[in-house]
Amino acid sequence: MLPPRPDRRWTLARQLGVSTAVVRFWGEDEWWTYDSLLRTKNRFADHGLSLDVVEDRPPMTNVVLGRDGRDEEIETVKRLIRNMGRAGIGVYCWVWTENPVGVLRTADEVPLRGDSRTTAYNHEQSERASDYPVDVTEAELWENLEYFLDEVVPVAEEAGVDLALHPDDPPVDSVRGVPRLVNSVENVQRILDLHDSPNHGLTFCQGNYAAMGADIPETIRRFGDRIHFVHFRDVDGTPESFVETWQDDGPTDMLAAIEAYREAGFDGPIRPDHVPRMLDEDHRDEAQAGYTDMGRLFAIGYMTGLLEQTDE
């Protein structure tokens, strides 16, 4: 995952042999216009990288909560999808009930091997905070989700863009008074069943599915060609209490996961996610938890080795 303008991470990616970019715009305004997306795609191409995934979202809180203004927010999402299709960017990674809460962690200095540091989540600690000032039921969230999909899935089909839904992080039933939907394999299947379209699929974030208690290789095979994008990560624990791990040192059989992607026919973009922080990585501006450089370099090397091991 890279920023929209060249920096040292672009150079590191190319030195590793990475050829596919996933972009997040990190606070840029109106980045979903055609001109912005086209310039970004061409910028990557001029540096030898193919921009294949947009992993950023226009505002969607009104959509999720069913409030006034949701149709305007949906129109912006439609505009993004159409512009992605025109620019030749094939995958849109989106979220649902992370709005309005977002990804939550309760610790960011948990020690791992060699005194590397990682993040963790403890639901009991998190729930001591005040509830978010919203009033929405689980049933209403399902209705709002179906309304949203009815609007955007036909647009994605027409534009030739794959919608890749990311699961809730953490995948608990509710967070600070806000229910969550994308928190179990059964609910994910229910969401896919709302539209039987090849363009309506998943970002298979392995860490979230592992926290759900899912058998990762079996679940990869279950969802098969509805997987459009992969986050290669692992956690140790449950939805209510987990710790991010090194990609090669968690409870999931990562080689079996790669083999399952092969068996399912997945040939799309895959990236490491939520890596530990290593020595001397506290000073960099982009050293946000989970996205520091050295852990991602290690993860990409590990992933490359797994891919080579499963080459036919």
C-alpha positions as CSV (number, residue, x, y, z in Angstrom):
1,M,0.0,0.0,0.0
2,L,1.5,3.3,-1.2
3,P,0.8,7.0,-1.1
4,P,-0.3,8.7,-4.3
5,R,3.0,10.5,-4.8
6,P,6.5,9.1,-5.1
7,D,8.6,8.7,-1.9
8,R,11.1,6.2,-0.5
9,R,8.3,3.6,-0.2
10,W,7.9,3.6,-4.0
11,T,11.6,3.0,-4.4
12,L,11.6,0.2,-1.8
13,A,8.7,-1.5,-3.5
14,R,10.4,-1.5,-6.9
15,Q,13.6,-2.8,-5.4
16,L,11.7,-5.7,-3.9
17,G,10.2,-6.6,-7.3
18,V,6.8,-5.3,-6.5
19,S,4.9,-4.4,-9.6
20,T,1.3,-3.8,-8.4
21,A,0.3,-0.8,-6.2
22,V,-2.5,-0.3,-3.8
23,V,-3.2,3.4,-3.1
24,R,-4.5,5.3,-0.1
25,F,-4.8,9.0,-0.5
26,W,-4.2,10.0,3.1
27,G,-6.3,13.1,3.5
28,E,-6.3,14.5,0.0
29,D,-9.5,16.3,-1.0
30,E,-11.7,15.2,-3.9
31,W,-9.3,12.5,-4.9
32,W,-12.1,10.5,-6.6
33,T,-12.3,12.7,-9.7
34,Y,-11.3,11.2,-13.0
35,D,-8.4,13.6,-13.5
36,S,-7.1,12.8,-10.0
37,L,-7.3,9.0,-10.5
38,L,-5.9,9.2,-14.0
39,R,-2.9,11.3,-12.9
40,T,-2.3,8.9,-10.0
41,K,-2.4,5.8,-12.2
42,N,-0.1,7.4,-14.7
43,R,2.3,8.6,-12.0
44,F,2.6,5.0,-10.8
45,A,3.0,3.7,-14.4
46,D,5.8,6.2,-15.0
47,H,7.6,4.6,-12.1
48,G,7.0,1.0,-13.2
49,L,4.0,0.2,-11.0
50,S,0.5,-0.8,-12.0
51,L,-2.2,0.8,-9.9
52,D,-4.7,-2.0,-9.4
53,V,-6.5,-1.2,-6.1
54,V,-8.0,1.9,-4.5
55,E,-8.1,1.3,-0.7
56,D,-9.7,4.6,0.4
57,R,-13.2,5.7,0.8
58,P,-15.3,8.9,0.3
59,P,-17.3,9.7,3.4
60,M,-20.1,7.1,4.0
61,T,-21.4,7.7,7.5
62,N,-24.8,9.0,6.4
63,V,-25.1,5.9,4.1
64,V,-24.4,3.5,6.9
65,L,-26.6,5.2,9.4
66,G,-29.5,5.9,6.9
67,R,-29.4,9.6,7.6
68,D,-30.2,12.6,5.4
69,G,-27.5,13.1,2.8
70,R,-26.9,9.4,2.1
71,D,-28.0,9.6,-1.5
72,E,-25.4,12.4,-2.1
73,E,-22.7,10.2,-0.5
74,I,-23.8,7.2,-2.6
75,E,-23.5,9.4,-5.7
76,T,-19.9,10.2,-4.8
77,V,-19.2,6.5,-4.5
78,K,-20.8,5.8,-7.9
79,R,-18.7,8.6,-9.3
80,L,-15.6,7.1,-7.9
81,I,-16.4,3.6,-9.3
82,R,-17.2,5.0,-12.8
83,N,-14.0,7.0,-12.8
84,M,-12.0,4.0,-11.7
85,G,-13.4,2.0,-14.6
86,R,-12.6,4.8,-17.0
87,A,-9.0,5.0,-15.6
88,G,-8.6,1.2,-15.7
89,I,-8.3,0.6,-11.9
90,G,-10.0,-2.6,-11.2
91,V,-10.6,-3.1,-7.5
92,Y,-12.3,-0.9,-4.9
93,C,-11.7,-1.9,-1.3
94,W,-14.5,-0.6,0.9
95,V,-15.8,-1.0,4.4
96,W,-19.3,-0.9,6.0
97,T,-19.7,-0.7,9.7
98,E,-16.3,0.8,10.4
99,N,-18.4,3.9,9.8
100,P,-18.6,5.9,12.1
101,V,-16.3,4.0,14.5
102,G,-13.2,3.0,12.5
103,V,-10.5,0.4,13.3
104,L,-9.8,0.3,17.0
105,R,-6.8,-0.8,19.0
106,T,-6.2,-0.5,22.7
107,A,-2.4,-1.0,22.8
108,D,0.5,-0.2,20.4
109,E,3.6,-1.3,22.3
110,V,3.0,-5.1,22.7
111,P,6.4,-6.8,22.5
112,L,7.0,-9.6,20.0
113,R,10.2,-11.4,19.1
114,G,13.4,-9.5,19.4
115,D,11.5,-6.6,21.1
116,S,9.6,-5.7,18.0
117,R,6.4,-4.0,18.8
118,T,2.8,-4.6,17.7
119,T,-0.8,-3.5,18.3
120,A,-3.6,-5.3,20.2
121,Y,-7.2,-5.0,21.0
122,N,-9.1,-5.6,24.3
123,H,-12.8,-5.3,24.0
124,E,-13.5,-4.9,27.7
125,Q,-11.1,-2.0,27.9
126,S,-12.4,-0.4,24.8
127,E,-16.0,-0.6,25.9
128,R,-15.3,1.6,28.9
129,A,-15.4,4.6,26.6
130,S,-18.6,6.5,26.0
131,D,-21.0,5.2,23.3
132,Y,-20.9,7.0,20.0
133,P,-23.8,9.5,19.7
134,V,-25.7,7.5,17.0
135,D,-28.9,5.6,17.2
136,V,-29.1,2.7,14.8
137,T,-30.1,-1.0,15.1
138,E,-28.6,-4.0,13.5
139,A,-31.8,-4.5,11.4
140,E,-31.5,-0.9,10.2
141,L,-27.9,-1.5,9.2
142,W,-28.9,-4.5,7.1
143,E,-31.6,-2.4,5.4
144,N,-29.1,0.4,4.8
145,L,-26.5,-2.0,3.4
146,E,-29.0,-3.5,1.0
147,Y,-30.0,0.0,-0.2
148,F,-26.4,0.9,-0.8
149,L,-25.6,-2.3,-2.7
150,D,-28.7,-2.0,-4.8
151,E,-27.4,1.4,-5.9
152,V,-23.7,0.6,-6.5
153,V,-23.4,-3.0,-7.6
154,P,-25.0,-2.3,-11.1
155,V,-22.6,0.7,-11.5
156,A,-19.7,-1.6,-10.7
157,E,-20.9,-4.1,-13.2
158,E,-21.2,-1.5,-15.9
159,A,-17.8,0.1,-15.0
160,G,-16.0,-3.3,-14.8
161,V,-14.8,-2.6,-11.2
162,D,-14.7,-5.3,-8.5
163,L,-16.1,-4.2,-5.1
164,A,-14.0,-5.8,-2.4
165,L,-15.7,-5.6,1.1
166,H,-13.3,-5.5,4.0
167,P,-14.5,-7.1,7.3
168,D,-15.0,-5.3,10.5
169,D,-11.9,-4.7,12.6
170,P,-12.3,-5.8,15.3
171,P,-15.0,-8.3,14.2
172,V,-17.2,-8.0,17.3
173,D,-21.0,-7.7,17.5
174,S,-20.9,-4.0,18.4
175,V,-18.4,-1.3,19.3
176,R,-19.3,1.5,21.7
177,G,-23.0,1.2,21.0
178,V,-22.7,0.8,17.3
179,P,-23.7,-2.7,15.9
180,R,-21.5,-4.4,13.3
181,L,-22.4,-6.7,10.5
182,V,-19.2,-7.9,8.7
183,N,-18.1,-9.9,11.7
184,S,-18.7,-13.6,10.9
185,V,-18.4,-15.9,7.9
186,E,-22.2,-16.4,8.0
187,N,-22.8,-12.7,7.8
188,V,-20.3,-12.3,5.0
189,Q,-22.1,-15.0,3.1
190,R,-25.4,-13.2,3.7
191,I,-24.0,-10.0,2.3
192,L,-22.7,-11.7,-0.8
193,D,-26.1,-13.3,-1.3
194,L,-27.7,-9.9,-1.4
195,H,-26.3,-9.5,-4.9
196,D,-25.2,-12.6,-6.9
197,S,-22.8,-10.6,-8.9
198,P,-19.1,-11.4,-9.7
199,N,-18.4,-7.7,-9.1
200,H,-19.7,-7.9,-5.5
201,G,-16.9,-9.6,-3.6
202,L,-14.4,-9.4,-0.8
203,T,-11.2,-8.1,0.6
204,F,-10.1,-11.3,2.4
205,C,-8.3,-9.8,5.4
206,Q,-6.9,-12.9,6.9
207,G,-6.4,-11.4,10.3
208,N,-10.0,-10.5,10.8
209,Y,-11.2,-13.9,9.6
210,A,-8.7,-15.6,11.9
211,A,-10.1,-13.5,14.8
212,M,-13.6,-14.7,13.8
213,G,-12.3,-18.2,14.4
214,A,-12.6,-19.2,10.8
215,D,-10.5,-21.9,9.2
216,I,-8.6,-19.7,6.8
217,P,-7.8,-22.2,4.0
218,E,-11.3,-23.6,4.1
219,T,-12.9,-20.1,4.1
220,I,-10.7,-19.1,1.2
221,R,-12.0,-22.1,-0.8
222,R,-15.6,-21.3,0.3
223,F,-15.6,-17.8,-1.1
224,G,-13.4,-18.7,-4.1
225,D,-13.9,-16.3,-7.0
226,R,-15.7,-13.7,-4.8
227,I,-12.3,-12.8,-3.3
228,H,-10.9,-9.8,-5.2
229,F,-8.1,-8.6,-2.9
230,V,-6.2,-10.1,0.0
231,H,-4.7,-8.6,3.2
232,F,-2.0,-11.1,4.2
233,R,-1.8,-10.8,8.0
234,D,-2.4,-12.9,11.1
235,V,-3.6,-12.4,14.7
236,D,-3.5,-14.4,17.9
237,G,-6.7,-14.4,19.9
238,T,-10.4,-13.8,19.7
239,P,-12.6,-10.9,18.4
240,E,-12.7,-9.6,22.0
241,S,-8.9,-9.9,22.7
242,F,-6.2,-10.3,20.1
243,V,-2.6,-9.4,19.2
244,E,-1.2,-8.7,15.8
245,T,1.6,-11.2,14.9
246,W,4.4,-11.5,12.5
247,Q,3.2,-13.0,9.3
248,D,5.3,-16.1,9.9
249,D,4.7,-16.4,13.6
250,G,0.9,-16.5,14.1
251,P,-1.5,-19.4,14.5
252,T,-2.6,-19.6,10.9
253,D,-0.9,-22.0,8.4
254,M,0.1,-19.3,5.9
255,L,1.5,-21.8,3.4
256,A,-1.9,-23.6,3.4
257,A,-3.5,-20.2,2.9
258,I,-1.4,-19.6,-0.3
259,E,-2.2,-23.1,-1.5
260,A,-5.9,-22.4,-1.0
261,Y,-5.7,-19.2,-3.0
262,R,-4.1,-21.2,-5.8
263,E,-6.8,-23.9,-5.6
264,A,-9.6,-21.2,-5.6
265,G,-8.1,-19.7,-8.8
266,F,-7.3,-16.3,-7.1
267,D,-4.8,-14.3,-9.1
268,G,-5.5,-10.8,-7.9
269,P,-3.7,-8.3,-5.8
270,I,-2.4,-9.3,-2.3
271,R,-0.5,-7.1,0.2
272,P,1.0,-7.5,3.7
273,D,-1.0,-5.7,6.4
274,H,-0.5,-4.7,10.0
275,V,3.2,-5.5,10.4
276,P,5.1,-5.1,13.7
277,R,7.4,-2.1,14.2
278,M,11.1,-2.8,14.2
279,L,14.3,-1.1,15.5
280,D,14.6,2.7,14.9
281,E,11.2,3.0,13.2
282,D,9.6,5.5,15.6
283,H,11.0,8.6,14.0
284,R,9.6,8.4,10.5
285,D,6.5,10.5,9.6
286,E,4.9,7.6,7.9
287,A,5.6,5.2,10.8
288,Q,2.0,4.6,11.7
289,A,1.2,1.4,13.5
290,G,1.1,-1.5,11.1
291,Y,2.6,0.2,8.1
292,T,6.3,0.7,8.9
293,D,8.8,-0.2,6.2
294,M,11.0,-3.0,7.6
295,G,8.2,-5.3,8.7
296,R,6.6,-5.0,5.3
297,L,9.9,-5.8,3.6
298,F,10.1,-8.9,5.6
299,A,6.5,-9.9,4.9
300,I,6.9,-9.4,1.2
301,G,10.0,-11.6,1.2
302,Y,8.1,-14.2,3.2
303,M,5.1,-14.1,0.8
304,T,7.4,-14.4,-2.2
305,G,8.9,-17.6,-0.7
306,L,5.5,-19.1,0.0
307,L,4.4,-18.3,-3.6
308,E,7.5,-19.9,-5.0
309,Q,6.9,-23.0,-2.8
310,T,3.4,-23.4,-4.3
311,D,4.5,-22.8,-7.9
312,E,3.5,-25.6,-10.2
